[in-house]
């Protein structure tokens, strides 16, 4: 089966920086992928290229097997609402939420008007409100509404939760999952609220300074990295011969970040040694894989092995 | 073609914006003219034409990013926008021709006003006025679109450079005496020249939008 998205050797250079550097990526159809990384890592540039809004400097991008750039067949089946989405409100201050929704309804054959209005209601967003006067979070809510109600086969969500309150974020997660199970589609979601969204992801892609540092199934990551803490000698004996990312000591206590699955036998032994085992959360994993060389490589080898 | 019509409909989600801006400006200019007791003040009609340029700029500058976010290609966005602009010019030209006929029949609204009649250029039979205004409005809309595209692609500096490039062309035009030659043309011949220029601008905008990013 053709993957929904396949990216090979993708590089995007700007005069002052390399936004994407030799990116290789395959995203299967009907999956939810978390696109993670720091600000300026290249996430939005990647999404823009996937949506044909930006052009690659080199490399190839395929969506449903074809290049998305200026390709109506692909673009009609794809939606990208950006975090910094520009609406016509710049030139026309009275461009309202409902105008944006009507415009979107013209462009997407599967547009679900009922879903759009129920999302607006959930987010407490009034259709008659001028887009110019929306707050950060309300703009995000509008972006989510368009992104989900479009029911596009490829749904790219760039930082959809920016500025949303906790209740609205939960609404988004719930609605996304419900929509996804009703109408499965390929979702790529970039976010900084990693642990909150972690349960949604089937795959996780971490980008750092334009490079993919991690690309793996989310399941494979759970419990893959563990913090072992306790008395120095016990920690050393437990982690001996295992790949270790980081070691911290404080007097007679030590804390070591260890890579590899922990077996039942290991747990038993840890307990008898008086050690504390804490699995690293996805967010902590991203923090540790971003901005540090060598670390992610070890993990990628591990998870693919 | 389908997507071009989709883009045209996208522009019309708020039809009042597309239609009202030029006509409100024209109505205002006309009201000022009447208030002044019917002095010959033809600039009002020129303002209406200029508004088509402004709308052309805005339709690219303001509406392109969201259009592309909704899955339009640059090509279809450009084609659909131009199509709508040309259609608007066609209708507006007809309205101008109609209003001009009324102006003529009422002796300049009873005040000897020649607001909708421009000597030499827009002063012939209704169909000539229609054709000339249609072509003129289209030219300004398309020219405005081109500016909007240049702005999207290269920003304010790009627009300044774009203007700077055209200055020598304009100078060459006036020095070469082509200007005097054009003035000697009939309104219909001039309309032909404007139409040819519109096609050139349309092609220029099309070439420029191909690599625009949002």
Interface residues (C-beta under 8 A of the other chain):
Chain A: X48 X51 X52 X53 X54 X55 X70 X71 X72 X75 X76 X77 X78 X79 X80 X81 X82 X85 X86 X87 X88 X90 X91 X92 X94 X95 X99 X100 X102 X103 X104 X106 X107 X108 X152
Chain B: X3 X6 X9 X10 X13 X14 X17 X58 X61 X62 X63 X65 X66 X68 X69 X70 X71 X72 X73 X74 X75 X76 X210 X211 X213 X214
